[in-house]
């Protein structure tokens, strides 16, 4: 009986240190399967959000905010989510500023499909967004091209050393207001993939994350090459914040939090259609 070749899965994720850490086991083939192989594509999250609308990749990292726009093509994976549990994207400025002062201000944002942008609009609906590459946001704030900046990724750990003031931590605000963690990014699989392939991808994703957690030092060394010259200590802290027990499996709380976030977005007129979050294991 002829052997069946493994199905190639084109897997797209960001080059951020937390994503690199999660995918370490798969990218280095420490975790493998006879059923599927993975080809990895690295792109920034806003590009991945846009490409997911076209169903371009078999497996893709996306922002939770993007899910309503791609739910016809993709289903969420139970493993691989980045969740801010009482912390998350922040709005910073060059001077001390009260949160109420953000009304009507120009705020640099890392893309309108990011979850950070959705949370920002829920917190303060009235501001002028200035879409800016995420790694340039602190620069444009420092140059006073905008009044404030919405920072994601490692800048959350370095902003105060660079002379910025935190106006609000949106993850903390969400937790305080709704008693839920803030789901930021997740992984999705094409609905058109066979169910057994979806299950195998889900199993391998979870194993890849577990492998990285069990072999933390080598996985961090791998992730550091994507950490934009960040100090190892800071990269380790960032990975520790966003690769946690929710990343291994969303459990019951993350689906509830994601549904709340997207319902709030729909009710505020920020998301065009109400969707039910759906996870595959």
TAWO-V358053 format. One record per backbone hydrogen bond with DSSP energy under -0.5 kcal/mol. CO is the residue of the C=O (numbers start at 1). NH is the residue of the N-H. If there is no record, write none. Layout:
CO,NH ; CO,NH
This chain:
7,37 ; 8,10 ; 9,11 ; 9,39 ; 10,12 ; 10,58 ; 10,59 ; 11,41 ; 12,61 ; 13,43 ; 16,20 ; 17,21 ; 18,22 ; 19,23 ; 21,24 ; 23,27 ; 24,28 ; 25,30 ; 25,31 ; 26,29 ; 35,7 ; 36,33 ; 37,9 ; 38,40 ; 39,11 ; 41,13 ; 41,43 ; 44,48 ; 45,49 ; 46,50 ; 47,51 ; 48,52 ; 49,53 ; 50,53 ; 50,54 ; 51,54 ; 51,56 ; 52,55 ; 58,190 ; 59,12 ; 60,188 ; 62,186 ; 63,66 ; 63,67 ; 64,67 ; 66,69 ; 66,70 ; 67,70 ; 67,71 ; 70,73 ; 70,74 ; 73,191 ; 75,189 ; 76,280 ; 78,250 ; 81,83 ; 82,184 ; 82,185 ; 83,85 ; 84,86 ; 84,182 ; 89,170 ; 89,171 ; 90,92 ; 90,151 ; 91,167 ; 91,168 ; 92,149 ; 93,165 ; 98,101 ; 99,102 ; 100,103 ; 102,105 ; 105,107 ; 105,128 ; 106,147 ; 106,148 ; 107,130 ; 108,150 ; 109,132 ; 111,114 ; 114,118 ; 115,119 ; 116,120 ; 117,121 ; 118,122 ; 119,123 ; 120,124 ; 125,127 ; 126,104 ; 127,129 ; 128,107 ; 129,131 ; 130,109 ; 133,136 ; 133,137 ; 134,137 ; 136,140 ; 137,141 ; 138,142 ; 139,143 ; 140,145 ; 140,146 ; 141,144 ; 148,108 ; 149,92 ; 149,151 ; 151,90 ; 152,155 ; 153,156 ; 154,157 ; 154,158 ; 155,159 ; 158,162 ; 159,164 ; 160,163 ; 165,93 ; 168,91 ; 168,170 ; 169,173 ; 170,174 ; 171,175 ; 172,176 ; 173,177 ; 174,178 ; 174,180 ; 175,179 ; 181,183 ; 182,84 ; 182,184 ; 184,64 ; 185,82 ; 186,62 ; 187,77 ; 188,60 ; 189,75 ; 190,193 ; 194,198 ; 195,199 ; 196,200 ; 197,201 ; 198,202 ; 199,203 ; 200,204 ; 201,205 ; 202,206 ; 203,207 ; 204,208 ; 205,209 ; 206,210 ; 207,211 ; 208,212 ; 209,213 ; 210,214 ; 211,215 ; 213,216 ; 215,219 ; 216,220 ; 217,221 ; 218,222 ; 219,223 ; 220,224 ; 221,225 ; 222,225 ; 223,226 ; 224,227 ; 227,230 ; 231,235 ; 232,236 ; 233,237 ; 234,238 ; 235,239 ; 236,240 ; 237,241 ; 238,242 ; 239,243 ; 242,244 ; 244,247 ; 244,248 ; 245,249 ; 247,80 ; 250,254 ; 252,256 ; 253,257 ; 254,258 ; 255,259 ; 256,260 ; 257,261 ; 258,262 ; 259,263 ; 260,264 ; 261,265 ; 262,266 ; 263,267 ; 264,268 ; 265,270 ; 265,271 ; 266,269 ; 275,277 ; 278,76 ; 280,78
